[in-house]
């Protein structure tokens, strides 16, 4: 068994049995290892160590700990713990700059089979980029006119590119 396989087995067994600051590295490692399904499962889990626990506690911003009872003086507004945002943009939806200033965009989404619909719009210097996925229509990417798109290695996802006027 390879070291990578052992790490993946450990993550599957222990889940996010770590602090919030380490969680993004665990999930990013899953995405980078081609384990998008596991990464998405960790982001959306209802485990004790999950962002769901924050919502269950009534948080409207990310907490400093997975749940208030895990840290008596938990900060109820800890932006550094909002890591699912960049993980969703960069890995789930697969959007990242291919050139400085987003003059070109690389798209390599890792959409899990369990996800029926997701849509994301991000601002870039030239305008807005909208990525939309539905099981019935696939992945559609709308970019500002003149923006070059580089499609990375994809598994079972057809990317349709549209340029806004």
Secondary structure, 3 states (H helix, E strand, C coil): CCHHHHHHHHHHHHCCCCCHHHHHHHHHHHHHCCCHHHHHHHHHCCCCCCHHHHHHCCCCCCCCCCCHHHCCCCCCCCHHHCCHHHHHHHHHCCEEECCHHHCEEEECCCCCCCCCEEEEEEEECCEEEEEEEECCCEEEEEECCCCEEEECCCCCCCEEEEECC
